[in-house]
Amino acid sequence: MEATDSYWKPVYNLLDGPFTTWVVNPAHIKNVPGRKTDVNDSTGIADLLRHGLLRPSFIPDRPQRELRELTRQRTQWIPPSVPGM
């Protein structure tokens, strides 16, 4: 799966258990020549993976991801404290 923004997160969470799932940095794939379509993209990514030219991005395990998400939500809900108030 090619990582673009945060759209990969729900798909990764669904596929993480039953499959070996990799998220790959799109900068490592952009140099592939040819016309860009979804079919060509997926074929090109599969070829690069078969030849060992891609490496997975670091994705923490599920408990760590859930803790990070909870922390991010908390920082959005609670305003930062202002010293002296």
C-alpha positions as CSV (number, residue, x, y, z in Angstrom):
1,M,0.0,0.0,0.0
2,E,1.3,3.4,-0.9
3,A,1.1,5.9,2.0
4,T,-0.7,9.1,1.0
5,D,-1.7,11.5,3.8
6,S,-3.6,9.5,6.5
7,Y,-6.0,7.6,4.2
8,W,-4.0,4.4,4.6
9,K,-4.7,4.1,8.4
10,P,-8.2,2.5,8.3
11,V,-7.3,0.1,5.5
12,Y,-4.1,-0.8,7.3
13,N,-6.0,-1.4,10.6
14,L,-8.4,-3.8,8.8
15,L,-5.7,-5.8,6.9
16,D,-3.1,-5.8,9.7
17,G,-4.1,-9.0,11.4
18,P,-4.9,-11.5,8.6
19,F,-2.3,-10.3,6.1
20,T,1.3,-9.2,6.0
21,T,0.8,-5.5,5.3
22,W,3.4,-2.9,4.3
23,V,3.0,0.8,4.1
24,V,5.6,2.2,1.7
25,N,6.9,5.8,1.4
26,P,5.6,7.2,-1.9
27,A,8.9,9.0,-2.4
28,H,10.5,5.5,-3.0
29,I,8.0,4.8,-5.7
30,K,7.8,8.1,-7.6
31,N,10.8,7.3,-9.7
32,V,9.0,4.5,-11.5
33,P,8.7,5.5,-15.2
34,G,5.5,5.0,-17.2
35,R,1.9,6.3,-17.3
36,K,0.3,6.6,-13.8
37,T,-2.9,4.6,-13.4
38,D,-4.1,2.5,-10.5
39,V,-3.4,-0.7,-12.4
40,N,0.0,0.4,-13.6
41,D,0.8,1.7,-10.1
42,S,-0.2,-1.6,-8.4
43,T,1.8,-3.6,-11.0
44,G,4.8,-1.4,-10.6
45,I,4.7,-1.6,-6.8
46,A,4.3,-5.4,-6.9
47,D,7.4,-5.6,-9.2
48,L,9.5,-3.4,-7.0
49,L,8.5,-5.5,-4.0
50,R,9.3,-8.7,-5.7
51,H,12.7,-7.5,-6.6
52,G,13.4,-6.3,-3.0
53,L,13.5,-2.6,-3.9
54,L,11.0,-1.4,-1.3
55,R,11.1,-1.4,2.4
56,P,8.2,-1.0,4.8
57,S,7.7,2.2,6.8
58,F,7.8,1.8,10.6
59,I,4.3,1.3,11.9
60,P,3.9,0.8,15.7
61,D,1.9,-2.1,17.0
62,R,-1.8,-1.7,17.6
63,P,-1.7,-0.8,21.3
64,Q,0.8,2.0,20.6
65,R,-1.2,3.3,17.6
66,E,-4.3,3.4,19.8
67,L,-2.5,5.3,22.6
68,R,-1.1,7.8,20.1
69,E,-4.6,8.4,18.7
70,L,-6.0,8.9,22.2
71,T,-3.2,11.4,23.0
72,R,-3.8,13.3,19.8
73,Q,-7.6,13.5,20.5
74,R,-6.9,14.7,24.1
75,T,-4.6,17.5,22.9
76,Q,-7.4,18.7,20.5
77,W,-10.0,18.6,23.3
78,I,-8.0,20.2,26.1
79,P,-6.6,23.7,25.5
80,P,-2.9,24.1,26.5
81,S,-2.5,25.6,30.0
82,V,-1.3,29.1,30.2
83,P,1.3,29.8,32.9
84,G,0.2,32.4,35.5
85,M,-3.5,32.0,35.1
